[in-house]
Amino acid sequence: MLKKLDEFKVGETGLIKAVGGEGKIRRRLFDMGVTPGAIVLLRKKAPLGDPLEVTIRNYELTLRKSEACLITLEVKEGSLK
């Protein structure tokens, strides 16, 4: 099942399938290691959903909700704690 990162629940894990956006935003995400094929774990979510803390490529990364909605992932089965 495909979902956007901003739709994930805390503890869910997924495999990045696509990164949207254009120009500087897309380049910034790629520079941070947000690339297709990377595995992402949603660690924390602020009360209003912005920002989100994820683990990707063995480091913690904080993303804005506007950035997270550009990332499409395939949810890994049984990924919720």
N, C-alpha and C positions, 0 to 999 in steps of 0.2 A: 504494500500500500504506500502511495506517495503522499507526503505532507510537507508543508512549509515549516521551517524551523520555528517560527513564531507560534505555530499550532501545537508544538510538542508539549508534553507534560514532563515535570521534573522526574529524572530517572530514565527517560526514554533514550534509546540509542538509534542512530540511523546512518546510512551510507549516502554521502552526497552524490546526487545524480546530475544536478545542474545548478549553475550560479547565474542569476539574472543580473539586471542592471546594465548601466552603460558607463563608459568613460572612467572617471576617477574612482567612483564607488566600486565598480567591478575590479579595477586594478588593485585597489586597497584590500579587498577581500582576498584576492589571489596572493598578494604579498604577505598576508597573515596566515597563509596555508589553507584557506578555505577553497579547496579545489575538488573537482569530481574524483570520487574514489576514496576520499578521506572519511574516516569514521568519526562521528560526533556524538558526545554524551551531553545532554542538558543537565547541568548540575544545580543551578539555582535560577529562579525567576523572581524579579521584584514584584511587590504586591499589585502594581498596575500593569505588569507585563513588560516593563522597560526599565532597565536593561536586562539582558539574559547572560548568564555565565555558562560557558560550555567548555568541555575538554575536547581538544582536537590535536592530533599528532603529539600527544603526551605533554601538552601545556594548557593552562587555563587562559581563556580568551573571553572578554566581555564584548557583547555586541548590542547595538541599538535594535529596537524592534523593527525600525525601517530597513535595517540591513538584514535582519533575520528573515524577513518576509521575501527576500530575493533568493533564498537558498532552498532548493527542493531536495528532499531526502527520501530514501526508501527506508521505512521503519523496519528495524530488526525485530523478529518475533520474540516475545518473552523479555523485552528490554525494560519493562517497568519493574521497579523494586517491589 
